[in-house]
Amino acid sequence: MLQIRTSVCLANITHDLRRGLKSAASMGAEAVEIDARVHLNMKEMSDTAVRHIKKLLSDFDLSVSSLTFNTRHGYDISEGLDQRISATCDAMLLAYRLGSKVVSNHIGVIPSNEDSPRWQTLVESLNDLGRFGDTAGSSLCARTTSDDGRLMRALLETMPEGTAGVDFDPGRLMMNGKSPSETIDSLGPFVRHMRIKDAMRDIAKGQGLETAFGEGAVDFDQIFGVLEKEHYNGYFTVDREEVEMPVPEIKRTIEALKRI
């Protein structure tokens, strides 16, 4: 049976870490997703700073579901790549120190041609990060956006066994005109973090619209079924961006998830 462990994306609520933790705890969440660029100062993460954050987490009885580390470019762009990989490695080490095995980022545009130089750059970058993560104790997880699931799976299968991961975002896929149901069929074995984000697609206007959980077109029952089959044991992070008052809605979503 699928175990629903709830988490909150703190960046949707506040940029203040302590305030975000207090809010997440009041909503009944078991964990939080921390944005390494918003909530933390990566250059000042001394052992003392990490102990302070872990103490705050303990005070609110929360864990860290994932650490987001968004970079300006993906790992398919050669410019500044070494620096980007090094910074990502630092984020992976920090995630482990905070008790999380997941670092989430958009990995870049996946070329459809495997002979493309950009494909080779992406493969080499992810393999390097995969090997590093294997020793660091955390994994870089590719957040789904608009890439074809089969193409992403082909890319992930080039990585050392057990090092590839996906941060599955069904709402973002829906808004970008992709089928979350078809994508989860391809990527199910690789999912290490799951976002609860619903959406619908206005075909006439060619636009996507984020919605409250259960009010969009994402088939969560089907997605949960695939995750159960794959013995998924990660968190379900409520990620609600496009709403004026996120806290009440996130709380309702957490309550709904706990009834599943």
Salt bridges, closest charged atoms under 4 A:
GLU33 OE2 - ARG195 NH2 2.60
ASP47 OD1 - ARG97 NH2 2.98
ASP59 OD1 - LYS55 NZ 2.87
ASP76 OD2 - ARG118 NE 3.52
ASP128 OD1 - ARG131 NH2 2.74
ASP148 OD2 - ARG150 NH2 3.50
GLU157 OE2 - ARG153 NE 2.93
ASP167 OD1 - HIS193 ND1 2.80
ASP167 OD2 - ARG195 NH2 2.89
ASP169 OD2 - ARG143 NH2 2.81
ASP169 OD2 - LYS197 NZ 3.79
GLU210 OE2 - ARG240 NH1 2.96
ASP239 OD2 - ARG143 NH2 3.05
ASP239 OD2 - ARG195 NH1 2.97
ASP239 OD2 - LYS197 NZ 3.57
GLU241 OE2 - ARG172 NH2 2.91
GLU241 OE2 - LYS197 NZ 2.37
GLU249 OE2 - ARG240 NE 2.21
